[in-house]
């Protein structure tokens, strides 16, 4: 399996599951009768907010890092991240005694930067746009000669992310649909390949904020859209689709559904109050789109990937204040 230009298959996801099993948590699948009643369907929540480093990202990072040989580890590991992937690679690198450098946008929440530093990685700041991330990453790679573990345009990472859906469908067989957030497309690609490897009839949906809807528009137009400046509170959903993930999503994903930031924060509040789960806005987006598109899911059995729980506690009052009387 190459890291750039060869899409992973179902067997790669099975291999990733075996590789990361000693290191990653098998996170729970939880239910809520209250949220079922609100949504009008049967919801099965895959709680990746309880994964190591607080997000699904550890699965892909772990698979990629533990795939490396000693020569690659000696050169060091380089990645770019808005937070969760950087922390995950930093943790996986620490488990293998490797040096890790993370290129991170200056807009990255402090709680996520603290996690990256806490796992021992070096942070190189950059501007928020994908072009700025890519340029800074290329410069670090040229300076260090390190091994790139891309957050989504990497077959090893995609295969690792798909392991969450293997666990979800093992715990809740016979689902009609699975919904996962989409940013660069690594999680959604892995979700779709895993789901269709088990049951080709499962519908796979992406969940995306209206202020960063490049994946929605890319799939609708048939052309990968790049260069936009995202405007969303969902800091983990600001990347654009990669050259590897875009064709995977075109083949496997039923549709990318949209909801606005207020809907994401309301979903986040519902998960907190009804299930006592701390989920960041990006991770709550799948529930937000199910609630925003109830007619699409009415009466169905739906898997929801809660992708992460790394919300900055200092930001919670202002986030929930945006709901006003609705909260």
Steps between C-alpha positions, in 0.01 A plus 500: 500500500641843406424809701396728217353350187358153573153489657473244780261206475295312755788257567722799590246606761494150645881505515491842666259370763746226593795741498347761730316260733775504767500881508157648415184488709202301378259785574141436609187526285236678707125558461258769618121456497462875545707579191325225303170675575638840399652366177216267405740214434713246686846645569815303580782728617859384445680694773837592354502795736614234751788384278863556603600863441128578502414426135477238226822642359706268719384202293645628174808649659572179689462287187729728301769538765506131589534421128833684482833321499788605724672702229191714450458547874860616528430782253210623713131545424338811356131585475258790470194533719237730646551312825364148541714328237808681626440377853433148371821488296692646793368226728564222248849638440569505872397135522767422240762745636490710182544876457179669381450844345146634458413790269196661666286800398519795737122463546542158664326494842737528794379172651609317185837674481557408864428136422749499209770652719409271787575196286843643422462632144646818356242747362560716192224764468348602166201686356159330486459434127578161349758660272682644801493164678637323195777757445615488863492119499708485182757732657527287816536182293778661295681611816467175694471223241223359720224253417168666416189364671232706331177551697274368224676457164677187620380143441642382834306770683178432310526128579549575868199731511284228349552280804248708696227387262609137529435527873176693452351239267618217720320653798194612296456269200238576238519880499329675209740794490818638652576872534850639557639854486706600198794738481788365293304178457723247678241391758211498253706303246596238757143490630360439153752232400448315828121527488475380141751224565255363757171591330493665154143612568584735788458867407794716606450873553746778570422783742643844432445859622344750259796730559746239368295312241773424244446123527126538440562726202783283366285187493205690355710649219725201438809721535722529807466857629805660661614839623198609699536668839276312748279685746383262771531440872575135411878535501549134411298534177689777324722296266414424138473159336823335391589347166475155658179550697293677235466202263430266792214720614365531147481121480369418846314793658127549449509873572663767716234671712535849645411671828602838635718576800202567726369151423838349582515679835141398579590137420803535723276628781253214451778243523621665820162533668335176381799262490759675721749489213752777434518534121662782305297686232667307216413170668139606554446587133367151403221531757440856382441391140273212605287747696510749210393234248259290705305390195808323361539280807146460636444154648845375399789353701784750474862482616654829611877548525565744787846583374655690790462659839784752515299812568666795670319541836570875493303522173188324629319804646530696176406197290184428696415870521453501122191282550324767703154401616520174300741362758 
